[in-house]
């Protein structure tokens, strides 16, 4: 299963908690700014995600969602 990390960049206020608590370093702070002029968190490496959900738990603005997506596998019958 592949990790899907969604960050609502317009909801993110750029506190950096999700980045700080992401042990596999799947998240980073963006250099771009959202509509409010704030740097927001973004996914750097979704494959590094270990589904600990620390990022989503630590986000005070509920801007982070993490779920597993079944990878599409080619079948050779």
CORVEN-V344772 format. One record per residue. N is the residue number from 1. SS is DSSP state (helix for helix, strand for strand, loop for the rest). NEAR is the number of other ideal C-beta (glycine too) atoms within 10 Angstrom. Layout:
n=N ss=SS near=NEAR
n=N ss=SS near=NEAR
This chain:
n=1 ss=loop near=9
n=2 ss=strand near=12
n=3 ss=strand near=18
n=4 ss=strand near=13
n=5 ss=strand near=23
n=6 ss=strand near=12
n=7 ss=strand near=21
n=8 ss=loop near=15
n=9 ss=loop near=19
n=10 ss=loop near=11
n=11 ss=loop near=14
n=12 ss=loop near=24
n=13 ss=loop near=15
n=14 ss=loop near=19
n=15 ss=loop near=17
n=16 ss=loop near=16
n=17 ss=helix near=17
n=18 ss=helix near=27
n=19 ss=helix near=18
n=20 ss=helix near=13
n=21 ss=loop near=16
n=22 ss=loop near=24
n=23 ss=loop near=11
n=24 ss=loop near=15
n=25 ss=loop near=11
n=26 ss=loop near=21
n=27 ss=strand near=25
n=28 ss=strand near=15
n=29 ss=strand near=18
n=30 ss=strand near=18
n=31 ss=strand near=7
n=32 ss=strand near=9
n=33 ss=strand near=12
n=34 ss=loop near=16
n=35 ss=loop near=7
n=36 ss=loop near=12
n=37 ss=loop near=7
n=38 ss=loop near=15
n=39 ss=strand near=16
n=40 ss=strand near=22
n=41 ss=strand near=26
n=42 ss=strand near=16
n=43 ss=strand near=20
n=44 ss=loop near=16
n=45 ss=loop near=14
n=46 ss=helix near=14
n=47 ss=helix near=8
n=48 ss=helix near=15
n=49 ss=loop near=21
n=50 ss=loop near=11
n=51 ss=loop near=12
n=52 ss=loop near=14
n=53 ss=loop near=14
n=54 ss=helix near=19
n=55 ss=helix near=25
n=56 ss=helix near=18
n=57 ss=helix near=12
n=58 ss=helix near=16
n=59 ss=loop near=21
n=60 ss=loop near=9
n=61 ss=loop near=13
n=62 ss=loop near=10
n=63 ss=loop near=21
n=64 ss=strand near=24
n=65 ss=strand near=14
n=66 ss=strand near=21
n=67 ss=strand near=13
n=68 ss=strand near=11
n=69 ss=strand near=10
n=70 ss=loop near=7
n=71 ss=loop near=7
n=72 ss=loop near=7
n=73 ss=loop near=6
n=74 ss=loop near=4
n=75 ss=loop near=5
n=76 ss=loop near=4
n=77 ss=loop near=2
